[in-house]
Amino acid sequence: MRRRTPVPARLRAPVVALLAALVAASAVLLGAGSAEAAGYRYWSFWDGNGKNWEYATQGPSLLRPDDGAVQGFRFAVSEDSGDAAQPRRAPDFGAICADTPAKDGRKRVALVIDPGTAADAPDGEEPPAPRTACAQVAPDASSAEALASVAKPLRYDSSAMLCAISGYPKSGCGEQVSGDSGSAKPSAPAKTTDGQEKADNQEKAEEGDGGGPSVGLLVGIGAVLLLGVAAVVQARRRR
């Protein structure tokens, strides 16, 4: 049986050093990708199903809820609809509208308005306390109209995106927030045609702004690893 000659010390040290450098470079590159993670500060819109909240598939200006519906609005920083923060009050129509009796020719829509936490607030602003309201509106009223009847002033941007409820926040509208410092960048998320903001659309549109490493980073890591493997093989051949 042929015995394998051990790698000489003069080759072993450079190989070990190279592998250590490869590991360090990979960690730095992957860490840089994670540091670029960003979210968007905006009011998300929710439907209550009696027990839980579901992210609304239509915007408040298009959706026309039935009598007895529960709608929620939550202000927070999130990357997309998949990780959007839900309202922190239960979607309980009976509790919210208990003091608002039914009336002929009108419908009742229970609303949960949650301005979020101080961590999600724009610089210099303090979020008001979460609250509920029972809107009594015309049978064909939209969710936006129901909200306007109990939570003025509302603020919209030029594309009908909901920017503020009851004056909060004072400025800004769906701005991008960096994952490192929480500071806002002058970039607005994409919206649907009816103004319901969808931060995940913006994330898909802007390559490299997501939470994971970009394609360029992954290609760079792959190239570094291939060079490292080639160097190790070459060193073994020269033994």
N, C-alpha and C positions, 0 to 999 in steps of 0.2 A: 504494500500500500504506500502510495506516494505521500510523504509528509509535506504539509504546507509550511513554508518558511514564514516566520512571524514578520510583521511589518517593522522595518527598522525604526528606531526612535526618531531619527531625523526626518522621516516621512510621517510618522504617526502624529507628531505635534502639529504640523501644518494642517493635516486633515481634520483633526479635532477642532482647531481654531476656525477652520473654514465652516464646519458644520455649526459651530456656535454662532458664527456671524450670520449664517443663513437663517437660523432660528430667530435671532434678534431682528434681522431685516424683515422677516415675515410678520413678526409681532408689531413692528412699527408701522408697516403698511396697512395691516388690518386695523390697527388702532386708529390710524388716520381716517379710514373709511367710517368707523363708528363715530368719530368725533364730528363728522359732517352731518350726522342725523339732525333732521329739522322737523318742526311741526308747524301748525297754523293755528292762530288764535281766532276763534269764530264762534258764533251761535249755531249749535247743531239742533236739529228738529227731530222730534220723536213721537211715535204713536204708542199709546197705552193699550194693552190687550186685556186689561182687567187685573192682571197680576204682575206683568213685567213690561219693560220698555223695549220697543223695536225701532231701529233707525228708519225714519220715514223714507219712502221711495219717491214721494212727490214733495215739492216745496210747499210752504204754507200759503202762497198766493194761488196755487192750483187746487190744493186739496180742499174739498168741501165736506167736512165731517158730519156725521149723523148726530141727531139728538142723543145725548148720553155718552158722547165720545170724550176721551181724555187725550190731551196733547201736551207735549213737554218741550221746553227750550232750555239748553244747557250751554253756558259759556265756558270754554276751556281751550287748552292747547292740546292738539292731537295730530298725529301724522296722517290719519285717514279715517274713514268711517268704521274700519275694523277695530280701531282702538279708541274711538271717541268716547268721552265720559258721558254717562247717562245722568239724567236728573236724579237728585238725591232724595226726592220724595216719591212715595208710592203712587201709582196711577189709580187712585181710588175715587171714582166719580161720586159715590154716595157721600163720602166725607167732605169732598170739596164743594159740592153743590147742595149740601144739606139745608142751608139757609136761603136757598134761591128756589122758590116754588115754581113749578111748571106753569106756562102761560100759553094760551091758544095763539097760534100763528107765530110762535117763537121757538127756538131750540136752545138747549143749554149745552155748552161745551166747557168741560173742566180743563183748566190750564195750570201747569206747573212751570214756574219761571225760576230757574236756578242760575244765578250769575257766577257760580263757581267759587274758587278759592283764591286767596291772596297770591298763591304761587302762579296762578294763571292770569292775574290781572296785569294790565299794561302799567308801565312805570308811572308812579305818582298817583295811582288810582286804588281805591279800596272797594271791593265788590259789595254791593248791598246784600242783605240777607235773602235767602230763598223764600219764595212766597207762592201761594196758590190763589186762584181766582175762578169764579164761575161766570163765564160770559153768556149773556142771553141775547141772541142775535136772530136775524131773519133766517128762515129755513134754508135759503140758498147761499148763505154767507160762507166765505172761505175761512180757513184757519187764520190767515193774516188779518182778516176783518175782525174775527173774534178776539185776537190778540190786541188789536188797536182799540177795541172798546174798553179794555181794562188796564192797559199798560203803556199809555202814551207818556212821553213822546217816543215814537219809533224813528229810527234813522235808516235810510237805505242809500246804496250807492247808485251810480248811473245805470247799472245793469239790473237793478231791482234786488240786489243782494241785501238781506237783512243785516245791518251793521250794529244797531244798538236797540235795546229794549228799556223803556223808562229812562232814557238818557244814558244808559251804561253800555259800553264805555263811551267816554266823551269824544274820542277820536279813534281812527283806525278802522279797518274793515278787512278781516280775513288775512292779515299780514303774516308773512313767514317769520318764524321765530327760530333762531339758531339753536342747535342742540347743546352748544358749549356754554353760552352765557345767558341764554334766555332773552337776549336782545332782539328787537324786531328788525327785520330787513324790509326794504321797500318793495315787496313782491306780494301780489295778491293771489289767492288760490282761484282755481277755475270754478265757474258756477254753471248750473244747469240753466236752461232758458227761462225758467220761472224764478230764478234768484236763489234757489236752495244751494248753499255752498257745499262743495265736495272736495275736500283737501286731497283725497286720493287721486283725483284726476290730475291735479297739479303735480303730484309726486311722480306720476307716470310720464307726464309731459316733460319734466325737467330731469334729464339723466344726471346721475351723480349727486342729487340732492337727497336721496333716500337714506335709510338708516344703515344699510350694508355697504360694503366696499364697492366701488365702481368697477366696470369692466376693465378699465385701464389698470387699476390696482391689481386685479386678479391676474391679468396678463403679465404684469411686472413681477409678481410673486412667482408665477410659473417659470418665467425666464431665469430668475435668480436660482431657483431650485434646480433647473436643468443644468445650468453652469456648474453648480456645486457637485451634482452627480458626475458630470463629465470629468471634473477635476479629481474626484476620488478614484474613478476608474483609471485615469491616466497615472495617478500615483501608484496604484497597485501594479500596473504593467511595468513600471520602472523598477520594481523591487529587485 
